[in-house]
Amino acid sequence: MIQRVALVTPPYHSGVVETAGSWPNVAFAYIAGALRDAGFDPIIYDAMTMNHDLDRIAVELEHAKPDVVLTTSYTASFPKAAALLRRAKETLPGVVTGIGGVHAHFMYDEVLTRDGDAIDFVLRGEGERTAPELMSCLRSGDDPGKVNGIAFRDSDGVVHATPARPFIDDLDALVPAWDLIDWDIYSFYPIPDTKLAVMSSSRGCDQQCSFCSQQVFWQRTWRARSPESVVAEMEMLRDRFGVGVVMFSDETPTLDPDRWYAILDMLVEREVGTHILMETRVDDVLRDEARLARYREAGVRHIYVGVERTDQATLDMFKKNTQVSQGKRALELIDEHDIISETSLVLGLPDDTPETIESTLELATHYNPDLAFFLTIAPWPYADMYKDLEPYIVSRDYEDYNLVAPVVKPKNMTTDELMETVIDCYRRFYMGKLRQIPTMSKLKRDYFIITMKLLMENSYLRKHMGGLGSMPAEVNALLAKLGIAN
């Protein structure tokens, strides 16, 4: 009997992203809501945020006794996700297992061939319709081949993929099960004592960046929720669960300007008061130059824009469809409105040398974002750039595909040299930023100091690569002068 479905986050940790905070898996909230509406009993178990290893996960699953265990993964987290489902099989004889997410979506044949002993089903695309339909099919003993949007192995070990499921038209009709979230384990570190949620105001991406998986996953389509739905959910999260910070998971929440402006106006008029962290494109920031004050008034406190590189030739190769000068201007505009600016620079391409990386660092310093992350290129096996990067790949361990570990070896550098250069970029950029503390607004100063401490003391950089070192003596003296504890 299929009734209880456990949605479990794999216990994978890596990269600088976890210095920002901890947040619930928004996809699980949506899928759980759809499962519950279909009459199933979903539970959400965030083993990653709880820092539970496989042994502890086995104990929790044995206690919960689910009939089905579902997980999700991106490429770097896939090995841990497969290990999680394998342990579920060992712990709960007869349990059904499944996996979704971008990696399994594209790599279902490899996933089911290599890990078929652990994984019964791959759920491809959006899961809110597929998961309940598959559960109903399994409950009735019907043929899973009738369920669109999945892949599975038959009794002979042959992999079958059913037809793709169309994207969901009406995103407003989806009701996430936020009440199943353990809110006490989630927070945004730069703003203590506040709960952090992730929300999706739109889905998709109409761009064609060659290194990215999202535009391929979404087939360059974009769908959006109504402004009323977005703002009402923010109010509900604030009032019912005490959420003070919302991170939009959208690649481009600002794509439709009229819709975006309506959201901003509604947030101001209703005095929602929630802090917003978001990503958008450089050209949308430039488009909205006259409206950025409204962003700030509506609660936008942090904007990530993907500058990626500071040389035009590489931007063109990435198919970013932007100009180098636009990136600098966008960051300046964000700064002018006292909004935290964040960007990333992609390093470790086949033609990179210490000199090209030095040039990127110099220009990143010139751009002067509040936060910059120097990421090594990850050759997603389903991205457009993969065929160009494949000859230079030196690691086939998917756990290394985390934008930190070197997976691609430049022609004229060793991977050790690349890693040392990347860490040097972090060290020099952030030590330079520390000396700008006296010129920062209080918001940015407090935000930056907390983030910097997390980078230096608690991040993957420190654990696996020696960290960024300690605060220079003159910076400690400056913090003391400003009355800031270090």
N, C-alpha and C positions, 0 to 999 in steps of 0.2 A: 504493500500500500504506500503510495507516494503522497506524503502530506507535509512533513517538516523539511524545509530547505534552508541549509546554512550557507550564507554568503560570507566567505572568509578571505581576508586580505593576506597575501603571502608575506612571510617574514623577511622581506628584503630591505636592506638599508644601503644607501650610497649617495655620494655627491653632496654638493653644497645646498641643495634645495631644502634639506631638512633643517637648516639653520633658521628658516623663517618661522617654523611652527609645526603644528600637527593639525590635520583636518580630516574629516570623514570622507569616505569614498562616495562621491555623489552618484555614480552609476549604480552602486548597491542600493542607495536610498530609493532610486527610481524603480529598479527591478523588484525590490522588496514590495513597494507599493502596488505594482502590477500583479505580483504573485498573490498578495493578500486579497486584492479585488477579485481574483479568480478562485478564491476559496482555499488557498494554501496557507501554511503557517511558516512564514519566513523569519529567520533570525540573522542579525548582522554581527559579525565577530571580526574586529580589527586586530588581528594578531600582530601586525606590523607595529602599530602605534603602541600596543601593550608590551612590545619587546618580548613576545612569547616565542620560544624555540619550538622545534617539532615535537619534542617530548611533552611540553606544556600544551601544545595544540591538541595532541592526541588525548590528553586528559580532558580538555574542554569538550572535544567532540564526543568522547565517551559519555560525558555527563549530559550533553544536549541530545544525543541520539538522533541526529537528522537522518532522513531517508536519502537525501541528496546533498552533496557538497559541491558548491560552485565557487570558482575563484576567477580572477582576472589577472592579466599581466601585460606589461610592455616588454620589449625585447630583453632588457637587462634583468628583469624580475622573473622571466619565464622559468629558469632552472629551479628557483625556489618555489614557484607555483606548482611545477610538476612534482617536486618532492613533497609538497603539502598534500596533493591529491593521492600520491602513493601511500603516504602515511595514513590518510583517511581510509584507504582501501584495507590496509593492514589492521587498523583499529576497529573498523565497523564492517564486518563481512556482509557482502551484499549491497553495500552503499553504492549509489550511482554518482559519478563524478562528471563535472563539466568545466570548461574554461572559456572565457571570452576575452576581449581586449584586442588591441591592434595587432600584436604579434601573432596570436593564434588565428586571427581572422585571415591573415595573408599566408601563414605558414602551416595551415591545418594539415597538409599532407605529411610534412616532416614531423609535426607534433604527434599525430596519431600513429605514425610509423615507428618513431623512436620511443615514444612514451605511451604507447597504446595499452600497456599493462596498468597504467595509472589513470588514464583519461578515457572516459567513455564517449563524451561528446564535446565538440567545439561549437560554441554559439557565435556565429559570425554576424557582424553588423550590430545594429541596436538590439538590445536584449529585452525591452519591455514587452514586446509582443511574442518574441520567440520563446523566452523562458516559460511563461505560463502555458503556451501551446504544447511545448515539449513535455512539461510535467503532466499535463492532461493526457497526452498520448501515452506516456509511460504508465500512468495510473490505470488506463483502460486496457493496456496490453496491445495497443495498436502498433502499426508499422511506423517507426520514426522517420522513415524515408518520405512520409507525407508532410513532414514539418519543414517549411521553408526556412532557410538561413542557418542550417546546421551542417556539420560534417561528422562522420562516425565510421567505425570499422565494422564490417559484417562478420559473420561467424568464421569466414575463411580468411579474415585479416585484410580484406580489400577495403580501401578507403573510399567512401562515397560522400559527395558534397551535393546537397539539395540546392534547388534554385535560390538565388539571392532574394531576400525579403525586401520589398520597397521601404524607403525611409518613411518615418512617421510624419504625416502631414501636420497634424494639430498637436503641437508641443504643449499648448495650454491644457490639453485634456489629461496629461500625465500628472499623477499625484504621488510625490515621493513620500516614503514612510519615515519622516524625520523623527517620529516618536520612538523608533527602534534604535536610534543612535544613542550611544553612551557619551553624552556631551561633556562629561567631566574630564575626559582625557584629551580634549582638543583645546588648543589655545594659540594665539599669535604672539610670539615671543617679544617683538618690539613694543607691544602694547600689553603689559601684564594685566592679569585678572580680567581678561575678556575672552569669550568663546569665539572660535573661528569656524565658519561654515564655508563650503564651496557650493556655488550655485551656477547653473547653466541657464543663461538668458537666450542663447541661440546655439545652433549646432551647424558645424560645417566650415568650410573655407573655400573661397573661389580663386585663391592664388595658385601658383604653380612652382613654389620653391623646391628645387631639385633635391635638397637634402632632407626634406621633411616628409613624414608619413601621413600627416593629417589631410592634406589636399588629396592624396591618393585614397585614403580611407573613405572620405566623404564625397569622392568623385567630383570634386570642385563644385559642390552644391552648398547652399546656405539657407537655413530656415530659422525663423526667429519666433520667440514668444511675444505676446502683446505686452506693451508697457504696464498695463494694469495687472497682469499676471505676475510680472517680475517684481513690481513694487509691493504687491500684496504678500508675496512670499517672504520678502525681506521683513515686512512688518510682523508677519506671523513668527518668523525665526527670532526676531527681537523680543516679542511679547511673550511667547510661549517657552522659549528655550534660552533666553538671555544672550542671544548672539549679538555681539557688538562689532564684529568684523566679518565681511563677506568677500570672498575671492571669487570673481567670475572665472569660470573654467573656459570660457569661449576663446577661440583664436581671434575673432574680430567682432566683439559686441557692438562696435561702432559702425559697422558696414553700411547700414541703412541710417542716414543722418536724421531723418525725420523721426524715426522710431527712437533713436538714441536721445535726441533732444527731448522727446516726450517723457522718457524715463527720467532724465535729469530734472525736468520741470516738476514732475510728480514727486520726486524725492524731496525737492525743496519745499513744495507747497504742503506736503504732508508732514514735514519736519521729521523724517524717518530717523536721521541721526546716526546711521550705521556707517562705519568706515569701509571704504571700498578699495580692494586691490584688483587690478585688472591688467590685461594685456591688450595692446592694439597695434596698429601699423603706423609707421612713421608718417605716411601721407595723410592718414586720418587726423593725426595731431596737427599737422600743418593746415589741413582743411578747417579745423575747429579753433584756429588761433583766437578768433574773436569770442569763442565760447568757453575757453578754458577756465575762466573765472567761475562759470556756472558748474563745471566739473567740481571745482574745489568746494563751492557752496553746497553741492549735492552730496558731498562726503567722499569724493575720490581722493585718496591719500597716497596712492602708490601706482605708478604706471610703468609697465615693462614694454619696451619697444625693442624689436630684434634688429639691432644694427648689423650684427653678424661679422662684418669685416669693414675695414676702413680704406680698402682699395677698390676702385670701381670695377676692375677686371674680375675680381672674385665675386663681387655682388652680382655682376652680370652672369657669371657661371652658375651662381646659386639661383638665378631667375627671381631675384628679389623684387624687380620692377621698381627700384628706388635709386636715388642718387646719393652718393656719399655726403654731399653737402646737406641733403635733407635730414639725414640722421642727426647731424650736429645741431641743426636748427630746431628739430623736434625736442631734443634734450634740453636746449636752452629755454624753450617755451614752457616745458614742464617745470623747470627750475624756477622760472620767473613767477609761477603761481604757487610756490612753496609746496609742490607735490613731489614726493620721493620719485626720483627717476632711476630706473634700472635697465641695464642692457646686457647683452652677452656678445662675446667675440669668439668666433670659431677658429681654432688653431689645429695644426697637425695635418694639413693637406699635403698631398704628395710633393708639391713644389715648394713647401715651406722650408725656410732656413732660419738660423738664429737671427739673421739680418731682417728677414721679412716679419718675423715675430716681434723683433725690437721695434720695427716701424709701426706695427699694429699697436703695440703698447704705448708708444709715443703719441699716436693719434688718439688712442682711447683716453689718455691723460689730458690731451687737449680738449676732447669732447666733454670731459669732466662730469660724467653721470654720478649720481650719489652712490650707486652700487654697480659694479661691473663683474661679470663672471667670465673667466677665460676657459672655454670648453674645448675639449679635444673632439674632433669629428667622429661621430659614430656612424658606421656604414650600415644603416638599417637594410636588411636584405630585400626589402620590398620598395625602397625609395628609388627615385629616378637616377640618383648618382651612383648607385651601388656598382654598376658595371664598370664605371670609371675608377672606383676606389678598390675594387676587388683585388687587382694585382698587388696592392700594397698592404693588404690585411695581414696582420701578424698574430692575431688571436681569434680563435673560433669559439671561445668561451663567452657565451652570451652575457654572463654576469659582468664582463668587462665593458659592455656596450652602454656605459653609464655617463658618458660625456666627461669623464674624469680620467679613467685609465686609457693609455694609448692603445688603440686598436689598429690604426693605420700608421705605418712607418713612412715618414718623409724620405725621399730619395737620398738626401744628403745629411740626415740626422739619424742617430740611434734613438730607440724609444726612451732610453734613460736620459739622453740629452733633451729630448722633447719634454719629458716630465719635469726635469730640472728647470727648463725654460718657462714652462707654464707656471710652476710654483713661484719662480722669480717674478713673473708678471703680477701675480696676486700680491706678493710681498711689496713690490715697489709701488704698485698702484695704491694699495691701502695705507701704506706708510705715508705716502704723499697726501692722501685724503685726511689722515689724522691731523696733519699740520694745518688743515683748513678749518678745524673745529671752531676757532674764534669767529669766523665769518658766517657760520651756519645759523639758520634760525633755530629756535629752541626745539621745534618739532623735529627738524632734520638732525640736529645734534644728538638729541636723546635717541632717536631711531638708529642713527649711524653707530653710536657707541655700543648699544646693545647688540646690534648685528655684528659689529667688528669683534666684540668679545666672543660671540658664538662662533664666528669663523675661526678665531685663534684657539679657542679652548675646547669646543665640543663637536667640531665638524669632521667629516670624512677626511678632509685635508690633513688634519692633525693626526688622526688615527692611522692612516695608511701612507702618508707621505711626509710625515715630520712636521706638518703645520707651518704656520707663517712666522714662527718665532715669538718673541715677547715684545711688549710695548717698549719703545725707545724711552730712555730716561727723560729726554726733553718733553716727550708727549705726556709721560706721567706727571711731570712738573706742571705742565699746562692744565691737565685735568684737575690737579689739586688746586691750582690758582682759580679755576672756574668753579671750585666746590663740587667737583664730580668725583665720586668714588670710583676707583679702578679696581 
